Amino acid sequence: MNYAKINLLNKLYFSYRDISRAFGISAGSARVAATRLVKSGDITRVKRDFYILSQRWSSASLEDRFILANLLQVPSYISLMTALSYYEITTQLQRDFIESVGYYRTKLVEVKETSFNYSKINRKLYFGFAKIKGFFIASPEKAFLDAIYLKSLKKYNFDPTSIDPDKLDVKRIKLISGKYPLSTRKLLLKYGYLKKA
């Protein structure tokens, strides 16, 4: 089997079907090949039937890993401290730890040295994000509100003092906060975000 053909796949991630096409083999044989390539360390499994070249994983950019984060749990979007750090609104950096939110389940997925953490939010609060550079990410204000919301539920350890409030649109926070529970709005009031608008 010519592994070099896998390197020719111009994709961040691929499935056994792509392996099938690259090698001109059946889908069943491609599944077997994928298992062998994972064992040999040539490719890394990121999700059932989805893989990435191990060499590419090692050199993947933060944006590439955000794309993979969206893939690992569908639907989901990058949020919380990961998004706030990406927007340079906090000085707290999270190395090899990517946070997302979704409305199905809370879970942690480990892929090599990187942890992908998913926090569940109320389905009614699943908004306020956009697709940029190939991945879905919350707006700065939505990422902040998601963090305050989960903190109000005692499901997230978040220090609002680590945030630079001058980089947030406080009027927008006030507008969006009306969709969140009273406990979230009380925390916003406590930290002064509803007084400034």
C-alpha positions as CSV (number, residue, x, y, z in Angstrom):
1,M,0.0,0.0,0.0
2,N,1.4,3.4,-1.0
3,Y,1.0,5.6,2.0
4,A,2.2,8.6,0.0
5,K,-1.2,8.7,-1.7
6,I,-2.8,9.7,1.6
7,N,-0.4,12.7,1.8
8,L,-1.9,13.8,-1.5
9,L,-5.4,14.3,0.1
10,N,-5.8,18.0,0.1
11,K,-8.0,18.0,3.2
12,L,-7.6,18.9,6.9
13,Y,-9.4,15.6,7.7
14,F,-10.7,12.7,5.7
15,S,-12.8,9.6,6.0
16,Y,-12.3,6.0,5.1
17,R,-14.2,6.8,1.9
18,D,-11.4,9.2,0.9
19,I,-8.9,6.4,1.6
20,S,-11.0,4.1,-0.5
21,R,-10.7,6.5,-3.4
22,A,-7.1,7.3,-2.9
23,F,-6.0,3.7,-2.9
24,G,-8.7,2.4,-5.3
25,I,-9.9,-0.2,-2.8
26,S,-13.3,-1.1,-1.4
27,A,-14.9,0.7,1.6
28,G,-14.3,-2.4,3.7
29,S,-10.7,-2.6,2.8
30,A,-10.3,1.1,3.5
31,R,-11.6,0.7,7.0
32,V,-9.0,-2.0,7.6
33,A,-6.3,0.2,6.1
34,A,-7.4,3.1,8.3
35,T,-7.1,0.9,11.4
36,R,-3.6,-0.1,10.3
37,L,-2.5,3.4,9.6
38,V,-3.8,4.6,13.0
39,K,-1.8,1.8,14.7
40,S,1.3,2.6,12.7
41,G,0.9,6.3,13.8
42,D,0.6,7.6,10.2
43,I,-2.9,9.0,10.8
44,T,-4.8,10.0,13.9
45,R,-8.4,9.2,14.5
46,V,-10.3,12.4,15.5
47,K,-13.8,10.9,15.4
48,R,-15.5,7.7,14.1
49,D,-14.6,7.4,10.4
50,F,-12.7,10.7,10.5
51,Y,-8.9,11.0,10.5
52,I,-6.1,13.5,10.1
53,L,-2.5,12.9,9.0
54,S,-0.4,12.7,12.2
55,Q,2.2,14.9,10.6
56,R,-0.5,17.5,9.8
57,W,-2.0,17.2,13.3
58,S,1.4,18.1,14.8
59,S,1.6,21.3,12.7
60,A,-2.1,22.2,12.8
61,S,-2.9,25.9,13.4
62,L,-5.3,27.0,16.1
63,E,-7.9,27.7,13.4
64,D,-7.4,24.1,12.1
65,R,-8.1,22.8,15.6
66,F,-11.2,25.0,15.9
67,I,-12.5,23.4,12.6
68,L,-11.9,20.0,14.2
69,A,-13.6,21.1,17.4
70,N,-16.8,21.9,15.3
71,L,-16.6,18.4,13.8
72,L,-16.1,16.5,17.0
73,Q,-19.5,17.6,18.2
74,V,-22.2,18.7,15.8
75,P,-23.7,21.2,16.3
76,S,-21.3,23.3,18.4
77,Y,-19.3,26.5,18.3
78,I,-16.1,27.8,19.9
79,S,-16.9,29.9,23.0
80,L,-16.0,30.7,26.6
81,M,-12.4,31.4,27.4
82,T,-11.1,29.9,24.2
83,A,-13.1,32.5,22.1
84,L,-12.2,35.3,24.5
85,S,-8.5,34.4,24.3
86,Y,-8.8,34.2,20.5
87,Y,-10.2,37.8,20.4
88,E,-7.5,38.9,22.9
89,I,-10.1,40.0,25.5
90,T,-8.4,38.0,28.2
91,T,-4.7,37.4,29.1
92,Q,-5.5,33.9,30.3
93,L,-4.2,31.5,27.7
94,Q,-5.4,27.9,27.5
95,R,-2.8,25.7,25.9
96,D,-4.1,22.5,24.3
97,F,-7.6,23.1,25.7
98,I,-10.4,24.2,23.4
99,E,-13.8,25.0,24.7
100,S,-17.1,24.9,22.8
101,V,-20.7,24.9,23.6
102,G,-23.6,22.9,22.2
103,Y,-27.1,21.9,23.3
104,Y,-26.8,18.1,23.2
105,R,-24.4,17.1,25.9
106,T,-21.4,18.0,28.1
107,K,-18.4,16.0,27.2
108,L,-14.6,16.0,26.9
109,V,-12.8,14.5,23.9
110,E,-9.1,13.9,23.9
111,V,-7.1,13.8,20.7
112,K,-3.4,13.2,21.4
113,E,-2.3,16.1,23.6
114,T,-5.3,18.4,23.0
115,S,-8.5,18.4,25.0
116,F,-11.8,19.4,23.4
117,N,-14.3,20.4,26.1
118,Y,-18.0,20.8,25.3
119,S,-20.4,22.5,27.7
120,K,-24.2,22.1,27.3
121,I,-26.3,25.2,27.2
122,N,-30.1,25.6,26.9
123,R,-31.1,25.2,23.3
124,K,-32.8,28.6,23.4
125,L,-29.4,30.2,24.0
126,Y,-27.8,28.6,21.0
127,F,-27.2,31.7,18.9
128,G,-24.7,34.6,18.6
129,F,-22.1,32.9,16.6
130,A,-20.8,33.1,13.0
131,K,-18.6,31.1,10.7
132,I,-15.2,32.6,10.1
133,K,-12.1,31.0,8.5
134,G,-14.0,27.7,8.2
135,F,-15.2,27.4,11.9
136,F,-18.1,28.5,14.0
137,I,-17.2,30.8,16.9
138,A,-19.2,33.0,19.3
139,S,-19.1,36.7,19.1
140,P,-17.0,38.2,22.0
141,E,-20.1,39.3,23.9
142,K,-21.8,35.9,23.4
143,A,-18.7,34.0,24.6
144,F,-18.6,36.2,27.7
145,L,-22.3,35.7,28.4
146,D,-22.0,31.9,27.9
147,A,-19.3,31.9,30.5
148,I,-21.4,34.0,33.0
149,Y,-24.4,31.8,32.3
150,L,-22.5,28.6,33.1
151,K,-20.9,30.2,36.1
152,S,-24.3,31.1,37.4
153,L,-25.2,27.4,37.1
154,K,-22.0,26.5,39.0
155,K,-20.9,24.5,36.0
156,Y,-17.9,26.7,35.0
157,N,-15.0,28.2,36.8
158,F,-14.8,31.7,35.3
159,D,-13.1,34.8,36.7
160,P,-14.7,37.9,35.1
161,T,-11.8,40.1,36.4
162,S,-9.6,38.4,33.9
163,I,-11.5,40.1,31.1
164,D,-10.8,43.5,29.6
165,P,-14.2,45.1,29.6
166,D,-13.1,47.9,27.2
167,K,-12.9,45.3,24.5
168,L,-16.5,44.2,24.9
169,D,-19.7,46.0,23.6
170,V,-21.4,46.5,26.9
171,K,-24.6,47.7,25.3
172,R,-24.8,44.5,23.2
173,I,-24.2,42.5,26.4
174,K,-27.2,44.3,28.0
175,L,-29.3,43.6,24.9
176,I,-28.5,39.9,24.6
177,S,-28.6,39.3,28.4
178,G,-32.4,39.6,28.3
179,K,-32.5,36.2,26.8
180,Y,-30.6,34.6,29.7
181,P,-32.0,33.5,33.1
182,L,-32.3,35.9,36.0
183,S,-29.3,34.2,37.7
184,T,-27.1,35.2,34.8
185,R,-28.4,38.8,34.8
186,K,-27.7,39.0,38.6
187,L,-24.1,38.1,38.0
188,L,-23.8,40.6,35.3
189,L,-25.2,43.2,37.7
190,K,-22.8,42.1,40.4
191,Y,-19.8,42.6,38.0
192,G,-21.1,46.0,36.7
193,Y,-21.9,45.0,33.2
194,L,-25.6,46.1,33.4
195,K,-24.8,49.4,35.1
196,K,-22.4,50.7,32.4
197,A,-24.7,50.3,29.4
